[in-house]
């Protein structure tokens, strides 16, 4: 009975001891997990920021060393051109050791790291003093105070060699499963850091290349604008003079020699004068269109109702005396933009409404505005000639006209100028119409 009691007592003690050991193991594992998660969060924060690659690799190395107390970790980077390893981090190794292995060749039997990089497989050397891979380096290792080295290749997402992650110990040591998991974890994080920074470098290089291209294109555009300006001056100067001469001499012929010309001759001279004047107007419109891109835009608060009223009052004075016009100007929301440019837009819209409704018995023009939330649309509606909807896409293109000169005068540039001005303001233009039933032309301006 005493023997049985003694055996039962020992068995209970064993169970208590085992339970204590298991509890201690569980606590240790939980502590390691907390350490890893803390370090993982710190490294991810560095990866998300603008931290250099060596600082991040230093954090990775220190995180593994904190988990495996007494270990010494290094990261070496692979140079494909020279087929060597080096330029990494190894804060726990002496400087002379790091300097000695910087630029070490990759190949079978060249230490743990050189062999791991060559084979793209984990290499574990439990005892540096007896392993053939370290025959040429063991004295260097002993001087640094290390006797075992496990090296894990760092492979990119494409399976390409980018470096090695190594764990050293100061005594001969065989890796346990937790050690193998730890070195694989370190290598994965090292690859994440390397690829992250390489991708950033590629993006930066691409961005710099794009910025260079933009600078080159901007300079080319500046030169082109200068040439266009010179051409515009040449057009305005060299073409205007002969046009004035044609119109002037034709008028002299009409005034001084009309009695010597028959009706056909007088009609021919009048046609020359009209077309010379029309050519002058066309030149003016082309110059106005070309200058829009270079004109400085001065943004101010715009009283849109006052702009429409002033433009209409000026244009109505130029209309034929018998042209009856009803002009309805609603309450227009104010806007923001260049006063002169927007006045030019309004002039085009109102003058077109007057021109294309001139053949009606009584012209009706209605001006209104619509709030679109982030922008305001201003519309000019008339009861004039209108247009076929299938051709509406041509309206705002330069030199595109839906009516011939015999019916309505014009150069086909006015609406192109409108489109260019409104787009410079960040707005849009549109038109709706029906043949014989009038049209509505609109432009929008963003709110300030």
Buried (B, 14 or more C-beta within 10 A) or exposed (E): EEEEEEEEEEEEEEEEEEEEEEEEEEEEEEEBEEEBEEBBEBBEEBBEEEBEBBEBBBBBBBBBBBBBEEBBBBBBBBBEEEBBBBBBBBEBBBEEBBEBBBEBEBBEEBBBBBBBBBEEEBBBBBBBBEBEBBEEBBEBBEEBEBBBBBBBBBBBEEEEBBBBBBBBBEEBBEBEEEBBEBBEBBBBBBBBBBBBBEEEEEEEEEEEEEEEEEEEEEEEEEEEEEEBEEEBEEBBEEBBEEBEEBBEBBBEBBEEEEEEBEEEBBEEBEEBBEBBBBBBEBBBBBEBBBEBEEEEEEEEEBBBBEBBBBBBEEBEEEBEEEBEBEBEBEEBBBBBBBBEBBBBBBBBBBBBBBBBBBEBEEBBBBBBBEEEEEBBBBBBBBBBBBBEEEEBEBBBEBEBBBBEEEEBEBBBBBBBBBBBBBBBBEBBBBBBBEEEEBBBBBBBBBEE
